[in-house]
């Protein structure tokens, strides 16, 4: 009976694994497409030499007309670049703070060079 019960469950389990794999692949693809950047829009946003401000956000309609990319996509890419910028700045600031806190500990070792 155990063998027969196992044989009945195997197709169901195989089907569930296949469905889970397909759903995972679809999610990965959607996330990848959401965070992707168009080179033209990224060049316009980053290449202006401006900070990511509200003024640049208001100019997205000009960038959209210039590049031919829909406004919604330009806005999404602006938000993604701004998010990356914030994380990078926070990481750099935290690294600087960490290195500044480590330096005073090492400084007394090199105080006298006799």
Backbone torsions as a table, in degrees:
resi	resn	phi	psi	omega
1	UNK	NA	-35.8	-178.6
2	UNK	-64.9	-42.8	-179.6
3	UNK	-63.0	-44.1	-179.9
4	UNK	-63.4	-41.3	178.7
5	UNK	-65.1	-38.8	178.3
6	UNK	-65.9	-41.2	-179.3
7	UNK	-66.6	-29.2	177.5
8	UNK	-72.5	-36.4	-176.6
9	UNK	-79.6	-25.2	-174.3
10	UNK	-58.2	-47.4	179.3
11	UNK	-61.8	-36.5	179.0
12	UNK	-65.6	-43.8	-179.6
13	UNK	-65.7	-42.0	178.4
14	UNK	-61.7	-42.1	178.7
15	UNK	-64.6	-41.6	179.6
16	UNK	-64.5	-39.7	178.8
17	UNK	-65.0	-42.1	178.9
18	UNK	-63.6	-43.4	179.4
19	UNK	-63.9	-42.5	178.5
20	UNK	-61.9	-42.0	179.3
21	UNK	-63.8	-43.5	179.8
22	UNK	-64.4	-43.2	179.0
23	UNK	-63.3	-41.1	178.3
24	UNK	-62.2	-44.3	-179.8
25	UNK	-64.7	-38.5	177.9
26	UNK	-64.7	-43.3	178.7
27	UNK	-62.4	-43.0	179.1
28	UNK	-62.1	-41.3	-179.9
29	UNK	-66.2	-42.7	178.4
30	UNK	-62.8	-44.3	179.2
31	UNK	-63.3	-42.2	178.1
32	UNK	-62.3	-40.9	178.7
33	UNK	-70.6	-33.1	-179.7
34	UNK	-66.5	-41.1	-176.7
35	UNK	-92.0	4.5	178.6
36	UNK	-73.9	153.9	-179.2
37	UNK	-121.3	140.4	170.7
38	UNK	-83.3	133.0	-175.9
39	UNK	-59.5	-38.0	-177.2
40	UNK	-66.5	-45.2	-178.8
41	UNK	-68.6	-42.7	179.1
42	UNK	-61.5	-39.4	178.2
43	UNK	-64.2	-39.3	178.7
44	UNK	-68.0	-40.3	-177.3
45	UNK	-73.6	-45.3	-175.4
46	UNK	-86.3	-33.4	-174.7
47	UNK	-74.3	-7.4	-179.3
48	UNK	-75.7	-15.7	-179.8
49	UNK	74.1	16.7	179.6
50	UNK	-102.0	162.8	170.8
51	UNK	-78.3	162.4	178.5
52	UNK	-79.7	87.0	-175.5
53	UNK	-113.6	176.3	177.7
54	UNK	-66.1	-29.4	178.6
55	UNK	-64.0	-41.5	177.6
56	UNK	-66.3	-35.6	177.4
57	UNK	-64.3	-36.5	177.9
58	UNK	-69.7	-27.0	179.8
59	UNK	-82.8	4.5	-178.4
60	UNK	-64.2	-29.6	177.9
61	UNK	-65.1	-35.8	176.5
62	UNK	-66.4	-43.4	179.0
63	UNK	-64.2	-39.2	178.7
64	UNK	-62.3	-45.2	178.0
65	UNK	-64.8	-39.2	-176.8
66	UNK	-69.2	-39.3	-175.7
67	UNK	-93.6	-20.0	-178.1
68	UNK	82.0	10.1	177.8
69	UNK	-92.6	139.2	-179.9
70	UNK	-58.1	148.9	-177.0
71	UNK	-58.6	-39.5	-179.2
72	UNK	-61.8	-40.0	178.8
73	UNK	-69.5	-39.3	177.2
74	UNK	-62.5	-40.9	179.7
75	UNK	-65.2	-41.9	178.0
76	UNK	-62.5	-43.4	-179.8
77	UNK	-68.2	-36.8	175.8
78	UNK	-60.6	-47.0	179.8
79	UNK	-62.8	-39.8	179.2
80	UNK	-66.2	-43.0	179.1
81	UNK	-65.8	-39.6	178.4
82	UNK	-63.8	-40.2	178.1
83	UNK	-63.9	-42.3	177.5
84	UNK	-63.5	-41.8	179.7
85	UNK	-61.0	-44.9	-179.6
86	UNK	-63.8	-43.1	-179.9
87	UNK	-64.2	-41.3	-179.8
88	UNK	-64.5	-45.3	179.1
89	UNK	-62.5	-43.7	179.4
90	UNK	-62.4	-41.9	179.7
91	UNK	-64.0	-44.1	179.3
92	UNK	-64.2	-41.9	179.6
93	UNK	-63.6	-44.4	179.8
94	UNK	-65.2	-38.6	177.8
95	UNK	-64.4	-40.4	178.9
96	UNK	-65.0	-43.4	179.1
97	UNK	-63.3	-40.3	179.4
98	UNK	-64.9	-43.8	-179.6
99	UNK	-67.8	-33.9	177.1
100	UNK	-69.3	-30.6	179.0
101	UNK	-78.8	-23.0	179.2
102	UNK	-82.4	-33.9	-176.4
103	UNK	-58.8	-48.3	-179.4
104	UNK	-60.1	-28.2	177.8
105	UNK	-68.3	-35.2	-178.2
106	UNK	-87.0	-19.4	-174.5
107	UNK	-59.8	-43.5	-179.7
108	UNK	-61.4	-25.2	179.1
109	UNK	-65.1	-34.4	-175.3
110	UNK	-103.4	20.4	-175.6
111	UNK	-72.4	-40.9	-178.3
112	UNK	-114.0	127.5	-178.3
113	UNK	-109.5	39.7	-178.9
114	UNK	-80.5	NA	NA
